[in-house]
Amino acid sequence: MLKALLGDPNARKLKKYQPVVTDINILEEEIQSLSDEQLRGKTGEFKEKLAKAKNRDDENQILEEILPEAFAVVREAGKRVLGMRHFDVQLLGGIILHTGQIAEMKTGEGKTLVSTLPAYLNALAGKGVHVITVNDYLARRDAEWMGQIHRFLGLTVGLIQQEMSPDQRKKNYNCDITYGTNSEMGFDYLRDNMATSMDEVVQRVFNYCIIDEVDSVLVDEARTPLIISGQVERPSQKYMRAAEVAQMMLQEEHYEVDEKARNVLMTDEGFARAEELFGVQDLYDPNDPWAHFVFNALKAKELFIKDVNYIIGNGEVIIVDEFTGRVMPGRRWSDGLHQAIEAKERVEIQPETQTLATITYQNFFLLYPKLSGMTGTAKTEEAEFERIYNLQVTIIPTNRITGRQDLPDVVYKTEEGKWNSIAEECADLHKEGRPVLVGTTSVEKSEILSNLLQQRQIPHNLLNAKPENVERESEIISQAGRKGAVTISTNMAGRGTDIILGGNAEFMGRLKMREYLMPKIVKPDDEKELSIAGGTGSRRPPAQGFDQNKKAKTWKVTMQLFPTELSKSTEQKLKEAVDFSVSVYGERSLPELQAEDLLAVASEKAPTNDPVIQKLREVYNLIVHE
């Protein structure tokens, strides 16, 4: 009734910003007539205006004044560099993000492109903007793809990835706009707080943050603590004994499992039984404590399941992130839990750790003076966003009426019936030639479906946290939209990943260029056992220090994902471009990240005077065309 009387508050808010969108549209023609140099010069003009600000309030006022022109400049750069023009609804989304709110935009409405508007505007002050995505793959993709706009306009773009050194991190945080994941930025914050001198600190003072898939980061993972730990010595045989005892104890009789709190509570009978099995009088005896070990052993037995919460790889227990479905090598559960799982799985038990520094995502993101985010589903958690983060949610209308049909859920009596039905439906759609993506909740479930499809002889790609699949993630995703393609994925591909119908020719072009360029230009020590396939029958002894069982890294593209044979003339031009690059940079002289950057810029449309990039780009366009 109130809505009928007062009108929809969301519509009122959008109406308020409509004049700004009109201003941007009026400026479009004027900005269009500028040359590339003049367009780039606008960045300098904006920076000069912002340099006059005496405090934060002044700065905010100047940002409001230059917003229409800055957004018009980004829109024009998007057209020139990416061939994408921001729609009016995307401009609205950009305004909402700039004002420190959450923009709810439906799937496929171009949230990634929207983020370029407020990121550019807020980076002009020179204090840094952080764009947060849910995984390393998306951070890299956005930094390369959307970063083209910012680089074209004269801003620097940084990227934070798991394997980077502190010096590389510092350099990337000092860029105008830095892309990274919530966990990398959170851990860098903790490490900075443990630093012994200012030279070791990698991050700058926080300024503005845009979070992609904001509900996943700020609500689903809000209470997830980030922990940095140090080692504590505890005897490993106690973990083994506790694991044996846990197997002899019975649920309900000896202990109860609280799934919600992820905890195990022992009954009086349980305590008596454990003391009897350990042959001790008191589990809490300070001289010979067992309680800590038996509680962890019971948690490992009941709450932590192989191929769901963790996988076993190279004789180690590796955690699988429950939100992103990705493996987290090097991360360990604290307080003896990881050791209890190692004892359960009978792999080598590594020393226990104790917490040295910790922060939750909720507290970490509250450190930013200005925070905004975007997602397809935020209205349902609006109350939580407002109460905890003081963030309002605004629903942005779609550019066109959506053509997707959202069908009701289908519920089965048995799990077996459900999986067989899914496999049958995949087979039918595959015969019609329609591409299919199946989302599953764990590694285990994805493999069940994979086996059912194999029995029906349906060719498919599997994407889950197992290392052999992760390596091909971007290849698999880029071609998941091909005719008749069937892709099974855990939630690692569930967010922000674009699957283009018909397949992705541009991505294939880059893969083909990598195959030829990388082995010749990447430093050997940077490749982590990179092999250039040698001739057969090679009798050379293996190099010392290399594990012969480790799969050598190769840049070769999987044939099923790249069926196109290059024409002889294009292949010849590709080889010539690679040889020219090597003659300029030197053979096997670049770090892998720098070589990736070179490739990324070569596959952009932004104007360049670099002869290496010009030659590579010419060939890239030929490959894409083929």
HELIX and SHEET records of a PDB file:
HELIX    1   1 LEU A    2  LEU A    6  1                                   5    
HELIX    2   2 PRO A    9  GLN A   32  1                                  24    
HELIX    3   3 ASP A   36  ALA A   51  1                                  16    
HELIX    4   4 ARG A   56  VAL A   81  1                                  26    
HELIX    5   5 ASP A   88  HIS A   98  1                                  11    
HELIX    6   6 LYS A  111  VAL A  114  1                                   4    
HELIX    7   7 THR A  116  ALA A  123  1                                   8    
HELIX    8   8 ASP A  136  TRP A  145  1                                  10    
HELIX    9   9 GLY A  147  PHE A  152  1                                   6    
HELIX   10  10 PRO A  166  TYR A  173  1                                   8    
HELIX   11  11 ASN A  182  MET A  194  1                                  13    
HELIX   12  12 MET A  198  GLU A  200  5                                   3    
HELIX   13  13 VAL A  214  ASP A  215  1                                   2    
HELIX   14  14 SER A  216  ASP A  220  3                                   5    
HELIX   15  15 SER A  236  MET A  248  1                                  13    
HELIX   16  16 ASP A  268  PHE A  278  1                                  11    
HELIX   17  17 ALA A  291  GLU A  302  1                                  12    
HELIX   18  18 LEU A  337  GLU A  345  1                                   9    
HELIX   19  19 TYR A  361  PHE A  365  1                                   5    
HELIX   20  20 LYS A  379  GLU A  381  5                                   3    
HELIX   21  21 GLU A  382  GLU A  384  1                                   3    
HELIX   22  22 PHE A  385  TYR A  389  3                                   5    
HELIX   23  23 GLU A  415  GLU A  432  1                                  18    
HELIX   24  24 VAL A  443  GLN A  455  1                                  13    
HELIX   25  25 PRO A  467  VAL A  470  1                                   4    
HELIX   26  26 GLU A  473  SER A  478  1                                   6    
HELIX   27  27 ASN A  491  ALA A  493  5                                   3    
HELIX   28  28 ALA A  505  ILE A  521  1                                  17    
HELIX   29  29 PRO A  524  ASP A  526  5                                   3    
HELIX   30  30 LYS A  568  TYR A  585  1                                  18    
HELIX   31  31 GLU A  592  ALA A  602  1                                  11    
HELIX   32  32 PRO A  611  HIS A  625  1                                  15    
SHEET    1   A 7 VAL A 157  LEU A 159  0                                        
SHEET    2   A 7 ILE A 177  THR A 181  1                                        
SHEET    3   A 7 VAL A 129  THR A 133  1                                        
SHEET    4   A 7 TYR A 208  ASP A 212  1                                        
SHEET    5   A 7 LYS A 370  THR A 375  1                                        
SHEET    6   A 7 ILE A 102  GLU A 104  1                                        
SHEET    7   A 7 VAL A 393  ILE A 395  1                                        
SHEET    1   B 2 PRO A 225  VAL A 232  0                                        
SHEET    2   B 2 GLU A 352  THR A 360 -1                                        
SHEET    1   C 2 TYR A 255  ASP A 258  0                                        
SHEET    2   C 2 ASN A 263  MET A 266 -1                                        
SHEET    1   D 3 TYR A 310  GLY A 313  0                                        
SHEET    2   D 3 GLU A 316  VAL A 320 -1                                        
SHEET    3   D 3 VAL A 327  MET A 328 -1                                        
SHEET    1   E 3 VAL A 436  GLY A 439  0                                        
SHEET    2   E 3 VAL A 486  SER A 489  1                                        
SHEET    3   E 3 ASN A 461  LEU A 463  1                                        
END                                                                             
